[in-house]
Amino acid sequence: MGNRVTSIEEWTFFSCSSLTCVTMGDSITNIGKQAFVDCINLTNVTMSGSISNLGDSAFENCQDLTMLYFKGNAPNIQSYPFWGRLV
């Protein structure tokens, strides 16, 4: 069996306009700063209860983000995780 992904590092999905929905499995424990920056078509994100850290500006400028769901407790949230998100 392969290695499990435990972290989404900084800038992993930078400007990924084809990304519309993300569901994170139980092995993910960390989302790095600006991991999803400028994913302008991202609308829905589901995070497992195992995530303990949501990095600075993780979802910066994700203008279409309308649903964020935490399965379990919300993680430690760093500064401005949704910076630039228009309401």
PyMOL Python script that loads the backbone (N, CA, C, O; Angstrom):
from pymol import cmd

cmd.read_pdbstr("""\
ATOM      1  N   MET A   1       0.841  -1.174   0.000  1.00  0.00           N
ATOM      2  CA  MET A   1       0.000   0.000   0.000  1.00  0.00           C
ATOM      3  C   MET A   1       0.886   1.236   0.000  1.00  0.00           C
ATOM      4  O   MET A   1       1.933   1.245   0.647  1.00  0.00           O
ATOM      5  N   GLY A   2       0.486   2.269  -0.709  1.00  0.00           N
ATOM      6  CA  GLY A   2       1.279   3.489  -0.830  1.00  0.00           C
ATOM      7  C   GLY A   2       1.227   4.360   0.404  1.00  0.00           C
ATOM      8  O   GLY A   2       0.541   4.049   1.378  1.00  0.00           O
ATOM      9  N   ASN A   3       1.954   5.444   0.348  1.00  0.00           N
ATOM     10  CA  ASN A   3       1.968   6.397   1.449  1.00  0.00           C
ATOM     11  C   ASN A   3       0.679   7.206   1.454  1.00  0.00           C
ATOM     12  O   ASN A   3       0.128   7.526   0.401  1.00  0.00           O
ATOM     13  N   ARG A   4       0.213   7.528   2.634  1.00  0.00           N
ATOM     14  CA  ARG A   4      -0.985   8.347   2.772  1.00  0.00           C
ATOM     15  C   ARG A   4      -0.616   9.820   2.748  1.00  0.00           C
ATOM     16  O   ARG A   4       0.406  10.222   3.306  1.00  0.00           O
ATOM     17  N   VAL A   5      -1.436  10.609   2.111  1.00  0.00           N
ATOM     18  CA  VAL A   5      -1.262  12.056   2.103  1.00  0.00           C
ATOM     19  C   VAL A   5      -1.766  12.577   3.441  1.00  0.00           C
ATOM     20  O   VAL A   5      -2.894  12.289   3.842  1.00  0.00           O
ATOM     21  N   THR A   6      -0.924  13.348   4.133  1.00  0.00           N
ATOM     22  CA  THR A   6      -1.317  13.877   5.438  1.00  0.00           C
ATOM     23  C   THR A   6      -1.413  15.401   5.461  1.00  0.00           C
ATOM     24  O   THR A   6      -1.953  15.974   6.407  1.00  0.00           O
ATOM     25  N   SER A   7      -0.892  16.057   4.426  1.00  0.00           N
ATOM     26  CA  SER A   7      -0.868  17.509   4.418  1.00  0.00           C
ATOM     27  C   SER A   7      -1.059  18.036   3.003  1.00  0.00           C
ATOM     28  O   SER A   7      -0.560  17.461   2.036  1.00  0.00           O
ATOM     29  N   ILE A   8      -1.788  19.133   2.903  1.00  0.00           N
ATOM     30  CA  ILE A   8      -1.867  19.868   1.646  1.00  0.00           C
ATOM     31  C   ILE A   8      -0.955  21.067   1.838  1.00  0.00           C
ATOM     32  O   ILE A   8      -1.262  21.979   2.606  1.00  0.00           O
ATOM     33  N   GLU A   9       0.149  21.056   1.147  1.00  0.00           N
ATOM     34  CA  GLU A   9       1.201  22.057   1.359  1.00  0.00           C
ATOM     35  C   GLU A   9       0.832  23.423   0.777  1.00  0.00           C
ATOM     36  O   GLU A   9      -0.158  23.566   0.060  1.00  0.00           O
ATOM     37  N   GLU A  10       1.661  24.427   1.109  1.00  0.00           N
ATOM     38  CA  GLU A  10       1.472  25.787   0.620  1.00  0.00           C
ATOM     39  C   GLU A  10       1.394  25.800  -0.905  1.00  0.00           C
ATOM     40  O   GLU A  10       2.169  25.123  -1.580  1.00  0.00           O
ATOM     41  N   TRP A  11       0.469  26.564  -1.431  1.00  0.00           N
ATOM     42  CA  TRP A  11       0.326  26.825  -2.861  1.00  0.00           C
ATOM     43  C   TRP A  11       0.027  25.577  -3.709  1.00  0.00           C
ATOM     44  O   TRP A  11       0.191  25.632  -4.928  1.00  0.00           O
ATOM     45  N   THR A  12      -0.398  24.474  -3.120  1.00  0.00           N
ATOM     46  CA  THR A  12      -0.612  23.233  -3.862  1.00  0.00           C
ATOM     47  C   THR A  12      -1.576  23.395  -5.030  1.00  0.00           C
ATOM     48  O   THR A  12      -1.308  22.906  -6.127  1.00  0.00           O
ATOM     49  N   PHE A  13      -2.687  24.070  -4.806  1.00  0.00           N
ATOM     50  CA  PHE A  13      -3.692  24.211  -5.859  1.00  0.00           C
ATOM     51  C   PHE A  13      -3.790  25.646  -6.363  1.00  0.00           C
ATOM     52  O   PHE A  13      -4.870  26.087  -6.757  1.00  0.00           O
ATOM     53  N   PHE A  14      -2.686  26.377  -6.357  1.00  0.00           N
ATOM     54  CA  PHE A  14      -2.652  27.780  -6.778  1.00  0.00           C
ATOM     55  C   PHE A  14      -3.327  27.962  -8.140  1.00  0.00           C
ATOM     56  O   PHE A  14      -2.939  27.342  -9.130  1.00  0.00           O
ATOM     57  N   SER A  15      -4.329  28.810  -8.166  1.00  0.00           N
ATOM     58  CA  SER A  15      -4.999  29.224  -9.395  1.00  0.00           C
ATOM     59  C   SER A  15      -5.529  28.051 -10.225  1.00  0.00           C
ATOM     60  O   SER A  15      -5.494  28.089 -11.455  1.00  0.00           O
ATOM     61  N   CYS A  16      -6.010  27.028  -9.556  1.00  0.00           N
ATOM     62  CA  CYS A  16      -6.555  25.858 -10.241  1.00  0.00           C
ATOM     63  C   CYS A  16      -8.033  26.135 -10.548  1.00  0.00           C
ATOM     64  O   CYS A  16      -8.908  25.797  -9.751  1.00  0.00           O
ATOM     65  N   SER A  17      -8.301  26.738 -11.685  1.00  0.00           N
ATOM     66  CA  SER A  17      -9.657  27.171 -12.010  1.00  0.00           C
ATOM     67  C   SER A  17     -10.604  26.012 -12.305  1.00  0.00           C
ATOM     68  O   SER A  17     -11.821  26.199 -12.289  1.00  0.00           O
ATOM     69  N   SER A  18     -10.075  24.821 -12.573  1.00  0.00           N
ATOM     70  CA  SER A  18     -10.949  23.672 -12.838  1.00  0.00           C
ATOM     71  C   SER A  18     -11.442  23.005 -11.549  1.00  0.00           C
ATOM     72  O   SER A  18     -12.309  22.132 -11.597  1.00  0.00           O
ATOM     73  N   LEU A  19     -10.901  23.406 -10.413  1.00  0.00           N
ATOM     74  CA  LEU A  19     -11.285  22.825  -9.123  1.00  0.00           C
ATOM     75  C   LEU A  19     -12.592  23.456  -8.647  1.00  0.00           C
ATOM     76  O   LEU A  19     -12.664  24.670  -8.456  1.00  0.00           O
ATOM     77  N   THR A  20     -13.629  22.627  -8.454  1.00  0.00           N
ATOM     78  CA  THR A  20     -14.926  23.155  -8.021  1.00  0.00           C
ATOM     79  C   THR A  20     -15.378  22.607  -6.672  1.00  0.00           C
ATOM     80  O   THR A  20     -16.153  23.258  -5.971  1.00  0.00           O
ATOM     81  N   CYS A  21     -14.908  21.426  -6.302  1.00  0.00           N
ATOM     82  CA  CYS A  21     -15.345  20.780  -5.068  1.00  0.00           C
ATOM     83  C   CYS A  21     -14.189  19.968  -4.487  1.00  0.00           C
ATOM     84  O   CYS A  21     -13.475  19.292  -5.228  1.00  0.00           O
ATOM     85  N   VAL A  22     -14.000  20.028  -3.168  1.00  0.00           N
ATOM     86  CA  VAL A  22     -12.925  19.295  -2.504  1.00  0.00           C
ATOM     87  C   VAL A  22     -13.493  18.575  -1.286  1.00  0.00           C
ATOM     88  O   VAL A  22     -14.190  19.175  -0.468  1.00  0.00           O
ATOM     89  N   THR A  23     -13.189  17.283  -1.174  1.00  0.00           N
ATOM     90  CA  THR A  23     -13.517  16.512   0.022  1.00  0.00           C
ATOM     91  C   THR A  23     -12.224  15.900   0.530  1.00  0.00           C
ATOM     92  O   THR A  23     -11.576  15.126  -0.175  1.00  0.00           O
ATOM     93  N   MET A  24     -11.848  16.250   1.755  1.00  0.00           N
ATOM     94  CA  MET A  24     -10.585  15.788   2.325  1.00  0.00           C
ATOM     95  C   MET A  24     -10.821  14.589   3.227  1.00  0.00           C
ATOM     96  O   MET A  24     -11.698  14.612   4.090  1.00  0.00           O
ATOM     97  N   GLY A  25     -10.037  13.547   3.023  1.00  0.00           N
ATOM     98  CA  GLY A  25     -10.151  12.324   3.806  1.00  0.00           C
ATOM     99  C   GLY A  25      -9.555  12.463   5.197  1.00  0.00           C
ATOM    100  O   GLY A  25      -8.959  13.485   5.538  1.00  0.00           O
ATOM    101  N   ASP A  26      -9.726  11.418   5.988  1.00  0.00           N
ATOM    102  CA  ASP A  26      -9.281  11.406   7.379  1.00  0.00           C
ATOM    103  C   ASP A  26      -7.766  11.476   7.552  1.00  0.00           C
ATOM    104  O   ASP A  26      -7.293  11.821   8.635  1.00  0.00           O
ATOM    105  N   SER A  27      -6.995  11.157   6.514  1.00  0.00           N
ATOM    106  CA  SER A  27      -5.539  11.186   6.662  1.00  0.00           C
ATOM    107  C   SER A  27      -4.986  12.614   6.624  1.00  0.00           C
ATOM    108  O   SER A  27      -3.862  12.846   7.068  1.00  0.00           O
ATOM    109  N   ILE A  28      -5.753  13.567   6.104  1.00  0.00           N
ATOM    110  CA  ILE A  28      -5.292  14.960   6.020  1.00  0.00           C
ATOM    111  C   ILE A  28      -5.405  15.607   7.397  1.00  0.00           C
ATOM    112  O   ILE A  28      -6.482  15.627   7.994  1.00  0.00           O
ATOM    113  N   THR A  29      -4.280  16.138   7.901  1.00  0.00           N
ATOM    114  CA  THR A  29      -4.272  16.800   9.198  1.00  0.00           C
ATOM    115  C   THR A  29      -3.905  18.282   9.110  1.00  0.00           C
ATOM    116  O   THR A  29      -4.115  19.026  10.068  1.00  0.00           O
ATOM    117  N   ASN A  30      -3.361  18.715   7.974  1.00  0.00           N
ATOM    118  CA  ASN A  30      -2.885  20.089   7.847  1.00  0.00           C
ATOM    119  C   ASN A  30      -3.174  20.627   6.450  1.00  0.00           C
ATOM    120  O   ASN A  30      -2.992  19.932   5.450  1.00  0.00           O
ATOM    121  N   ILE A  31      -3.630  21.882   6.401  1.00  0.00           N
ATOM    122  CA  ILE A  31      -3.779  22.590   5.137  1.00  0.00           C
ATOM    123  C   ILE A  31      -2.868  23.799   5.224  1.00  0.00           C
ATOM    124  O   ILE A  31      -3.085  24.686   6.050  1.00  0.00           O
ATOM    125  N   GLY A  32      -1.856  23.841   4.384  1.00  0.00           N
ATOM    126  CA  GLY A  32      -0.860  24.908   4.426  1.00  0.00           C
ATOM    127  C   GLY A  32      -1.396  26.252   3.975  1.00  0.00           C
ATOM    128  O   GLY A  32      -2.471  26.347   3.381  1.00  0.00           O
ATOM    129  N   LYS A  33      -0.619  27.296   4.272  1.00  0.00           N
ATOM    130  CA  LYS A  33      -1.056  28.641   3.912  1.00  0.00           C
ATOM    131  C   LYS A  33      -1.180  28.767   2.392  1.00  0.00           C
ATOM    132  O   LYS A  33      -0.353  28.260   1.633  1.00  0.00           O
ATOM    133  N   GLN A  34      -2.210  29.440   1.991  1.00  0.00           N
ATOM    134  CA  GLN A  34      -2.520  29.718   0.597  1.00  0.00           C
ATOM    135  C   GLN A  34      -2.587  28.452  -0.275  1.00  0.00           C
ATOM    136  O   GLN A  34      -2.273  28.504  -1.465  1.00  0.00           O
ATOM    137  N   ALA A  35      -2.986  27.347   0.300  1.00  0.00           N
ATOM    138  CA  ALA A  35      -3.047  26.071  -0.416  1.00  0.00           C
ATOM    139  C   ALA A  35      -4.016  26.111  -1.592  1.00  0.00           C
ATOM    140  O   ALA A  35      -3.785  25.458  -2.610  1.00  0.00           O
ATOM    141  N   PHE A  36      -5.096  26.871  -1.456  1.00  0.00           N
ATOM    142  CA  PHE A  36      -6.108  26.934  -2.511  1.00  0.00           C
ATOM    143  C   PHE A  36      -6.271  28.357  -3.051  1.00  0.00           C
ATOM    144  O   PHE A  36      -7.333  28.698  -3.571  1.00  0.00           O
ATOM    145  N   VAL A  37      -5.251  29.176  -2.935  1.00  0.00           N
ATOM    146  CA  VAL A  37      -5.346  30.576  -3.345  1.00  0.00           C
ATOM    147  C   VAL A  37      -5.727  30.687  -4.830  1.00  0.00           C
ATOM    148  O   VAL A  37      -5.203  29.969  -5.681  1.00  0.00           O
ATOM    149  N   ASP A  38      -6.638  31.592  -5.103  1.00  0.00           N
ATOM    150  CA  ASP A  38      -7.111  31.902  -6.462  1.00  0.00           C
ATOM    151  C   ASP A  38      -7.812  30.746  -7.166  1.00  0.00           C
ATOM    152  O   ASP A  38      -7.823  30.696  -8.396  1.00  0.00           O
ATOM    153  N   CYS A  39      -8.391  29.830  -6.422  1.00  0.00           N
ATOM    154  CA  CYS A  39      -9.236  28.782  -7.020  1.00  0.00           C
ATOM    155  C   CYS A  39     -10.626  29.397  -7.180  1.00  0.00           C
ATOM    156  O   CYS A  39     -11.530  29.133  -6.388  1.00  0.00           O
ATOM    157  N   ILE A  40     -10.777  30.207  -8.198  1.00  0.00           N
ATOM    158  CA  ILE A  40     -11.947  31.079  -8.332  1.00  0.00           C
ATOM    159  C   ILE A  40     -13.261  30.344  -8.569  1.00  0.00           C
ATOM    160  O   ILE A  40     -14.324  30.932  -8.372  1.00  0.00           O
ATOM    161  N   ASN A  41     -13.225  29.087  -8.981  1.00  0.00           N
ATOM    162  CA  ASN A  41     -14.450  28.329  -9.223  1.00  0.00           C
ATOM    163  C   ASN A  41     -14.753  27.310  -8.122  1.00  0.00           C
ATOM    164  O   ASN A  41     -15.707  26.540  -8.233  1.00  0.00           O
ATOM    165  N   LEU A  42     -13.947  27.307  -7.069  1.00  0.00           N
ATOM    166  CA  LEU A  42     -14.171  26.399  -5.948  1.00  0.00           C
ATOM    167  C   LEU A  42     -15.423  26.837  -5.193  1.00  0.00           C
ATOM    168  O   LEU A  42     -15.512  27.976  -4.735  1.00  0.00           O
ATOM    169  N   THR A  43     -16.393  25.922  -5.065  1.00  0.00           N
ATOM    170  CA  THR A  43     -17.651  26.278  -4.408  1.00  0.00           C
ATOM    171  C   THR A  43     -17.879  25.536  -3.096  1.00  0.00           C
ATOM    172  O   THR A  43     -18.475  26.092  -2.173  1.00  0.00           O
ATOM    173  N   ASN A  44     -17.414  24.285  -2.998  1.00  0.00           N
ATOM    174  CA  ASN A  44     -17.702  23.453  -1.823  1.00  0.00           C
ATOM    175  C   ASN A  44     -16.441  22.774  -1.302  1.00  0.00           C
ATOM    176  O   ASN A  44     -15.652  22.226  -2.073  1.00  0.00           O
ATOM    177  N   VAL A  45     -16.262  22.818   0.019  1.00  0.00           N
ATOM    178  CA  VAL A  45     -15.128  22.149   0.666  1.00  0.00           C
ATOM    179  C   VAL A  45     -15.645  21.389   1.882  1.00  0.00           C
ATOM    180  O   VAL A  45     -16.355  21.946   2.720  1.00  0.00           O
ATOM    181  N   THR A  46     -15.279  20.104   1.969  1.00  0.00           N
ATOM    182  CA  THR A  46     -15.611  19.285   3.131  1.00  0.00           C
ATOM    183  C   THR A  46     -14.312  18.806   3.758  1.00  0.00           C
ATOM    184  O   THR A  46     -13.480  18.195   3.086  1.00  0.00           O
ATOM    185  N   MET A  47     -14.138  19.081   5.045  1.00  0.00           N
ATOM    186  CA  MET A  47     -12.923  18.704   5.767  1.00  0.00           C
ATOM    187  C   MET A  47     -13.257  17.683   6.842  1.00  0.00           C
ATOM    188  O   MET A  47     -14.274  17.795   7.527  1.00  0.00           O
ATOM    189  N   SER A  48     -12.393  16.691   6.981  1.00  0.00           N
ATOM    190  CA  SER A  48     -12.591  15.681   8.019  1.00  0.00           C
ATOM    191  C   SER A  48     -12.252  16.266   9.386  1.00  0.00           C
ATOM    192  O   SER A  48     -11.634  17.326   9.487  1.00  0.00           O
ATOM    193  N   GLY A  49     -12.663  15.566  10.424  1.00  0.00           N
ATOM    194  CA  GLY A  49     -12.379  15.997  11.784  1.00  0.00           C
ATOM    195  C   GLY A  49     -10.928  15.850  12.173  1.00  0.00           C
ATOM    196  O   GLY A  49     -10.535  16.297  13.250  1.00  0.00           O
ATOM    197  N   SER A  50     -10.110  15.232  11.320  1.00  0.00           N
ATOM    198  CA  SER A  50      -8.699  15.034  11.643  1.00  0.00           C
ATOM    199  C   SER A  50      -7.844  16.254  11.316  1.00  0.00           C
ATOM    200  O   SER A  50      -6.679  16.301  11.711  1.00  0.00           O
ATOM    201  N   ILE A  51      -8.382  17.234  10.611  1.00  0.00           N
ATOM    202  CA  ILE A  51      -7.608  18.433  10.271  1.00  0.00           C
ATOM    203  C   ILE A  51      -7.440  19.276  11.529  1.00  0.00           C
ATOM    204  O   ILE A  51      -8.417  19.671  12.164  1.00  0.00           O
ATOM    205  N   SER A  52      -6.190  19.543  11.877  1.00  0.00           N
ATOM    206  CA  SER A  52      -5.922  20.314  13.091  1.00  0.00           C
ATOM    207  C   SER A  52      -5.469  21.735  12.786  1.00  0.00           C
ATOM    208  O   SER A  52      -5.456  22.575  13.685  1.00  0.00           O
ATOM    209  N   ASN A  53      -5.096  22.029  11.544  1.00  0.00           N
ATOM    210  CA  ASN A  53      -4.591  23.361  11.215  1.00  0.00           C
ATOM    211  C   ASN A  53      -5.049  23.788   9.820  1.00  0.00           C
ATOM    212  O   ASN A  53      -4.899  23.051   8.846  1.00  0.00           O
ATOM    213  N   LEU A  54      -5.606  24.984   9.751  1.00  0.00           N
ATOM    214  CA  LEU A  54      -5.994  25.611   8.492  1.00  0.00           C
ATOM    215  C   LEU A  54      -5.128  26.849   8.350  1.00  0.00           C
ATOM    216  O   LEU A  54      -5.319  27.823   9.078  1.00  0.00           O
ATOM    217  N   GLY A  55      -4.179  26.827   7.425  1.00  0.00           N
ATOM    218  CA  GLY A  55      -3.158  27.861   7.302  1.00  0.00           C
ATOM    219  C   GLY A  55      -3.650  29.231   6.865  1.00  0.00           C
ATOM    220  O   GLY A  55      -4.773  29.385   6.384  1.00  0.00           O
ATOM    221  N   ASP A  56      -2.780  30.225   7.044  1.00  0.00           N
ATOM    222  CA  ASP A  56      -3.060  31.601   6.642  1.00  0.00           C
ATOM    223  C   ASP A  56      -3.532  31.654   5.202  1.00  0.00           C
ATOM    224  O   ASP A  56      -2.932  31.041   4.318  1.00  0.00           O
ATOM    225  N   SER A  57      -4.592  32.376   4.974  1.00  0.00           N
ATOM    226  CA  SER A  57      -5.107  32.630   3.626  1.00  0.00           C
ATOM    227  C   SER A  57      -5.273  31.359   2.798  1.00  0.00           C
ATOM    228  O   SER A  57      -5.080  31.385   1.583  1.00  0.00           O
ATOM    229  N   ALA A  58      -5.626  30.254   3.437  1.00  0.00           N
ATOM    230  CA  ALA A  58      -5.736  28.964   2.759  1.00  0.00           C
ATOM    231  C   ALA A  58      -6.687  29.011   1.568  1.00  0.00           C
ATOM    232  O   ALA A  58      -6.445  28.356   0.554  1.00  0.00           O
ATOM    233  N   PHE A  59      -7.758  29.777   1.683  1.00  0.00           N
ATOM    234  CA  PHE A  59      -8.745  29.881   0.614  1.00  0.00           C
ATOM    235  C   PHE A  59      -8.841  31.313   0.100  1.00  0.00           C
ATOM    236  O   PHE A  59      -9.925  31.784  -0.243  1.00  0.00           O
ATOM    237  N   GLU A  60      -7.715  31.996   0.049  1.00  0.00           N
ATOM    238  CA  GLU A  60      -7.667  33.383  -0.400  1.00  0.00           C
ATOM    239  C   GLU A  60      -8.191  33.512  -1.832  1.00  0.00           C
ATOM    240  O   GLU A  60      -7.807  32.754  -2.723  1.00  0.00           O
ATOM    241  N   ASN A  61      -9.061  34.472  -2.023  1.00  0.00           N
ATOM    242  CA  ASN A  61      -9.613  34.814  -3.325  1.00  0.00           C
ATOM    243  C   ASN A  61     -10.388  33.662  -3.976  1.00  0.00           C
ATOM    244  O   ASN A  61     -10.415  33.547  -5.201  1.00  0.00           O
ATOM    245  N   CYS A  62     -11.007  32.822  -3.170  1.00  0.00           N
ATOM    246  CA  CYS A  62     -11.907  31.776  -3.686  1.00  0.00           C
ATOM    247  C   CYS A  62     -13.304  32.389  -3.705  1.00  0.00           C
ATOM    248  O   CYS A  62     -14.123  32.142  -2.821  1.00  0.00           O
ATOM    249  N   GLN A  63     -13.547  33.177  -4.716  1.00  0.00           N
ATOM    250  CA  GLN A  63     -14.719  34.037  -4.766  1.00  0.00           C
ATOM    251  C   GLN A  63     -16.049  33.293  -4.830  1.00  0.00           C
ATOM    252  O   GLN A  63     -17.068  33.848  -4.418  1.00  0.00           O
ATOM    253  N   ASP A  64     -16.078  32.065  -5.330  1.00  0.00           N
ATOM    254  CA  ASP A  64     -17.333  31.318  -5.435  1.00  0.00           C
ATOM    255  C   ASP A  64     -17.565  30.362  -4.267  1.00  0.00           C
ATOM    256  O   ASP A  64     -18.550  29.624  -4.262  1.00  0.00           O
ATOM    257  N   LEU A  65     -16.673  30.365  -3.280  1.00  0.00           N
ATOM    258  CA  LEU A  65     -16.804  29.442  -2.152  1.00  0.00           C
ATOM    259  C   LEU A  65     -18.045  29.787  -1.339  1.00  0.00           C
ATOM    260  O   LEU A  65     -18.125  30.852  -0.727  1.00  0.00           O
ATOM    261  N   THR A  66     -19.015  28.870  -1.341  1.00  0.00           N
ATOM    262  CA  THR A  66     -20.275  29.111  -0.642  1.00  0.00           C
ATOM    263  C   THR A  66     -20.537  28.110   0.468  1.00  0.00           C
ATOM    264  O   THR A  66     -21.389  28.348   1.324  1.00  0.00           O
ATOM    265  N   MET A  67     -19.807  26.975   0.470  1.00  0.00           N
ATOM    266  CA  MET A  67     -20.050  25.977   1.501  1.00  0.00           C
ATOM    267  C   MET A  67     -18.730  25.413   2.016  1.00  0.00           C
ATOM    268  O   MET A  67     -17.904  24.920   1.248  1.00  0.00           O
ATOM    269  N   LEU A  68     -18.552  25.496   3.324  1.00  0.00           N
ATOM    270  CA  LEU A  68     -17.395  24.911   4.000  1.00  0.00           C
ATOM    271  C   LEU A  68     -17.940  24.073   5.137  1.00  0.00           C
ATOM    272  O   LEU A  68     -18.588  24.597   6.044  1.00  0.00           O
ATOM    273  N   TYR A  69     -17.682  22.773   5.097  1.00  0.00           N
ATOM    274  CA  TYR A  69     -18.257  21.856   6.071  1.00  0.00           C
ATOM    275  C   TYR A  69     -17.138  21.139   6.817  1.00  0.00           C
ATOM    276  O   TYR A  69     -16.245  20.560   6.198  1.00  0.00           O
ATOM    277  N   PHE A  70     -17.187  21.179   8.145  1.00  0.00           N
ATOM    278  CA  PHE A  70     -16.235  20.475   8.995  1.00  0.00           C
ATOM    279  C   PHE A  70     -16.919  19.245   9.558  1.00  0.00           C
ATOM    280  O   PHE A  70     -17.947  19.372  10.224  1.00  0.00           O
ATOM    281  N   LYS A  71     -16.385  18.061   9.314  1.00  0.00           N
ATOM    282  CA  LYS A  71     -16.885  16.837   9.947  1.00  0.00           C
ATOM    283  C   LYS A  71     -16.194  16.763  11.300  1.00  0.00           C
ATOM    284  O   LYS A  71     -15.003  16.458  11.361  1.00  0.00           O
ATOM    285  N   GLY A  72     -16.888  17.025  12.352  1.00  0.00           N
ATOM    286  CA  GLY A  72     -16.273  17.054  13.677  1.00  0.00           C
ATOM    287  C   GLY A  72     -15.956  18.483  14.076  1.00  0.00           C
ATOM    288  O   GLY A  72     -16.632  19.419  13.650  1.00  0.00           O
ATOM    289  N   ASN A  73     -14.928  18.649  14.895  1.00  0.00           N
ATOM    290  CA  ASN A  73     -14.549  19.966  15.391  1.00  0.00           C
ATOM    291  C   ASN A  73     -13.821  20.767  14.320  1.00  0.00           C
ATOM    292  O   ASN A  73     -13.094  20.206  13.500  1.00  0.00           O
ATOM    293  N   ALA A  74     -14.018  22.072  14.333  1.00  0.00           N
ATOM    294  CA  ALA A  74     -13.286  22.958  13.423  1.00  0.00           C
ATOM    295  C   ALA A  74     -11.815  22.969  13.831  1.00  0.00           C
ATOM    296  O   ALA A  74     -11.507  22.894  15.020  1.00  0.00           O
ATOM    297  N   PRO A  75     -10.899  23.062  12.857  1.00  0.00           N
ATOM    298  CA  PRO A  75      -9.471  23.072  13.164  1.00  0.00           C
ATOM    299  C   PRO A  75      -9.010  24.422  13.707  1.00  0.00           C
ATOM    300  O   PRO A  75      -9.778  25.384  13.741  1.00  0.00           O
ATOM    301  N   ASN A  76      -7.753  24.481  14.129  1.00  0.00           N
ATOM    302  CA  ASN A  76      -7.108  25.730  14.491  1.00  0.00           C
ATOM    303  C   ASN A  76      -7.019  26.563  13.216  1.00  0.00           C
ATOM    304  O   ASN A  76      -6.379  26.150  12.249  1.00  0.00           O
ATOM    305  N   ILE A  77      -7.647  27.718  13.209  1.00  0.00           N
ATOM    306  CA  ILE A  77      -7.697  28.547  12.005  1.00  0.00           C
ATOM    307  C   ILE A  77      -6.732  29.711  12.143  1.00  0.00           C
ATOM    308  O   ILE A  77      -6.815  30.494  13.090  1.00  0.00           O
ATOM    309  N   GLN A  78      -5.820  29.815  11.192  1.00  0.00           N
ATOM    310  CA  GLN A  78      -4.823  30.884  11.174  1.00  0.00           C
ATOM    311  C   GLN A  78      -5.440  32.172  10.613  1.00  0.00           C
ATOM    312  O   GLN A  78      -6.648  32.231  10.384  1.00  0.00           O
ATOM    313  N   SER A  79      -4.630  33.184  10.397  1.00  0.00           N
ATOM    314  CA  SER A  79      -5.089  34.505   9.961  1.00  0.00           C
ATOM    315  C   SER A  79      -5.746  34.490   8.589  1.00  0.00           C
ATOM    316  O   SER A  79      -5.223  33.905   7.640  1.00  0.00           O
ATOM    317  N   TYR A  80      -6.870  35.126   8.502  1.00  0.00           N
ATOM    318  CA  TYR A  80      -7.557  35.416   7.248  1.00  0.00           C
ATOM    319  C   TYR A  80      -7.656  34.235   6.288  1.00  0.00           C
ATOM    320  O   TYR A  80      -7.173  34.341   5.160  1.00  0.00           O
ATOM    321  N   PRO A  81      -8.256  33.123   6.682  1.00  0.00           N
ATOM    322  CA  PRO A  81      -8.306  31.960   5.787  1.00  0.00           C
ATOM    323  C   PRO A  81      -9.097  32.208   4.507  1.00  0.00           C
ATOM    324  O   PRO A  81      -8.904  31.508   3.512  1.00  0.00           O
ATOM    325  N   PHE A  82      -9.991  33.206   4.528  1.00  0.00           N
ATOM    326  CA  PHE A  82     -10.825  33.449   3.354  1.00  0.00           C
ATOM    327  C   PHE A  82     -10.602  34.847   2.784  1.00  0.00           C
ATOM    328  O   PHE A  82     -11.521  35.443   2.222  1.00  0.00           O
ATOM    329  N   TRP A  83      -9.419  35.356   2.922  1.00  0.00           N
ATOM    330  CA  TRP A  83      -9.073  36.701   2.462  1.00  0.00           C
ATOM    331  C   TRP A  83      -9.484  36.876   0.985  1.00  0.00           C
ATOM    332  O   TRP A  83      -9.189  36.015   0.156  1.00  0.00           O
ATOM    333  N   GLY A  84     -10.143  37.954   0.668  1.00  0.00           N
ATOM    334  CA  GLY A  84     -10.535  38.248  -0.696  1.00  0.00           C
ATOM    335  C   GLY A  84     -11.819  37.587  -1.125  1.00  0.00           C
ATOM    336  O   GLY A  84     -12.242  37.751  -2.270  1.00  0.00           O
ATOM    337  N   ARG A  85     -12.457  36.837  -0.233  1.00  0.00           N
ATOM    338  CA  ARG A  85     -13.729  36.178  -0.554  1.00  0.00           C
ATOM    339  C   ARG A  85     -14.805  37.235  -0.555  1.00  0.00           C
ATOM    340  O   ARG A  85     -15.037  37.887   0.463  1.00  0.00           O
ATOM    341  N   LEU A  86     -15.465  37.415  -1.682  1.00  0.00           N
ATOM    342  CA  LEU A  86     -16.526  38.406  -1.784  1.00  0.00           C
ATOM    343  C   LEU A  86     -17.803  37.846  -1.205  1.00  0.00           C
ATOM    344  O   LEU A  86     -18.115  36.675  -1.420  1.00  0.00           O
ATOM    345  N   VAL A  87     -18.548  38.656  -0.474  1.00  0.00           N
ATOM    346  CA  VAL A  87     -19.786  38.200   0.155  1.00  0.00           C
ATOM    347  C   VAL A  87     -20.953  38.690  -0.664  1.00  0.00           C
ATOM    348  O   VAL A  87     -22.104  38.423  -0.319  1.00  0.00           O
TER     349      VAL A  87
END
""", "prot")
cmd.dss("prot")
cmd.show_as("cartoon", "prot")
cmd.util.cbc("prot")
cmd.orient("prot")
